[in-house]
Amino acid sequence: MKIIRNSIELSKTLLVTSRSIGFIPTMGALHKGHLSLIETSIKECQITVVSIFVNPKQFSPNEDLDKYPRNEKNDIALLNSLAVDFLFIPSFDEIYSDDYTIKIQSESLFKVLEGNARPGHFDGVLAVVCRLLNIVQPNYLYLGKKDAQQLKIIQNMIEDFSLKIIVQGCQIIRDNDGLALSSRNRYLSIKERGLATSIYSALGMSHKYFLLGERKVGKLTNIFVDNLAPGLEKSIDYVSIVNVNDFEQCDDIIVDNSLLLVALFVGDTRLIDNVELKLK
């Protein structure tokens, strides 16, 4: 694996290849969810590029930028074990040079759910993703479905810019107790982690009733809330069902393939998760 910290060097290195390139952008603190994306790229592409960059522009002032987990040495060892071809670890100045002024036009999807809870978050996400895609110029971009709204917004950007990049949304990877893998899970105490596992079981209960024929949005969201560990219902940020194609909120009855999206705090840690509600 070659480690590159300079964007021009990486661009020049990749520009001369005619082989397919798969790209996985990360903020480090790698876990099995990231590794699953990387392994998929290695199987499907001839070259796999991973980036590690903790992007300050997607953190709000009151969020966890300063304490966000960082362990470059451990991340490098993990990626070496997978035979990744290139690891890009840029500095802030390498990504956001003085003349980098691009701002992606906001859309309605920026302002709901995660966008409402974290103002400016998606502006920061798209700024860095656009910059990284310009540097790497991959054929395939691998992203996890846990961040479903982010995945949709990035897909929209790539469509709007007519970029010749195929976005591969990959399944949520969970721990043995069902908790969706996240770098922030390490913030949880043992007690909090026990509570957090009820998120998956509550999603599963809503999904079960959906498979049994329940289509009322209010009923399915109430089932989720009712099956959370006692007390967690007080720390819910949102519980919402949206159309999987356009992320429009389902107001009453589910009539198309949808997603049940949830966000809540367990202690001081904010967690998100979702489950697909697919009509036959």
Buried (B, 14 or more C-beta within 10 A) or exposed (E): BEBBEBBEEBBEBBEEEEEBBBBBBBBBBBBEBBBBBBBBBBEBBEBBBBBBBBBBBBBEEEBBBEEBBBEEEEBBEBBEEBEBBBBBBBEEEBBBEEEEEEEBEBEEBBEBBBBEBBEBBBBBBBBBBBBBBEBBBBBBBBBBBBBBBBBBBBBBBBEEEEBEBBBBBBEBBBBEEBBBBBBBBEBBEEEBBBBBBBBBBBBEBBBEBBEEEBBBBEEBBEBBBEBBBEEBBEBBBBBBBBBBEEBEEBEEEBEEEBBBBBBBBBBEBBBBBBBBBEEE
